[in-house]
Amino acid sequence: MARLKVFTTTSGFYDLAVAVSSQPKALEAWGIRQNLFAEGMARVATDGATVRAALAKPGIVLRRPLGAKKPFSEEPSLPKVRGGKRRFKARKVKSAKAIAAEKRAQATEKKHARKLASLEREREALEAKIAAERAVLQKS
């Protein structure tokens, strides 16, 4: 029987470990085609707990949350996210069209305010003229 070695790497959110006889078999167990060992992304495990866990279940890929000190298992829990309870509000950035539309709306509003003020002055003048004519009619 071939001597088993324990190999480790990372994939996604997990650290992976497997006990097999060679590096190509480890890559096959992990479902990876590229040679992670040549790239330095996979290595032989030296941690005693990792070696014991993998040798207890040879050929089975064991996982644990990335960077965790938890023991390897076949079905680990999901990794914990630090500070995951905070919710960030996205800043609203106005587009150039929205800014231009807002400026047009403000200009139109100012124009209407000036027109309203002009009409108010005209109404007051007419009311004064009507009051003067009523006063003349009441005297006669």
HUVENCOR-V423022 format. One line per field, one symbol per residue. ss: DSSP state (2 for helix, 1 for strand, 0 for the rest). phi: phi as a letter, one per 40 degrees, with the letter a starting at -180 (. if undefined). burial: I if it has 9 or more other C-alpha atoms within 8 Angstrom, else O. A space follows every 50 residues. Layout:
ss = ???
phi = ???
burial = ???
This chain:
ss = 00001111111001111111002222222200000000000111000222 22222200000111100000001000000000000000000000022222 2222222222222222222222222222222222222220
phi = .cccbbbbabagcbcbaabacacdccccccgbcccccccgcbaccbcdcc ccccccbcgbcbbaddgcccccacbcccccbcgcccbcccccbccccccc cccccccccccccccccccccccccccccccccccccccc
burial = OOOIIIIIIIOOOIIIIIIIIOIOIIIIIOOOOOOIIOOOIIIOIOOOOI IOIIIOOIOIIIIIIIOOOOOIIOOIOOOOOOOOOOOOOOOOOOOOOOIO OOOOOOOOOOOOOOOOOOOOOOOOOOOOOOOOOOOOOOOO
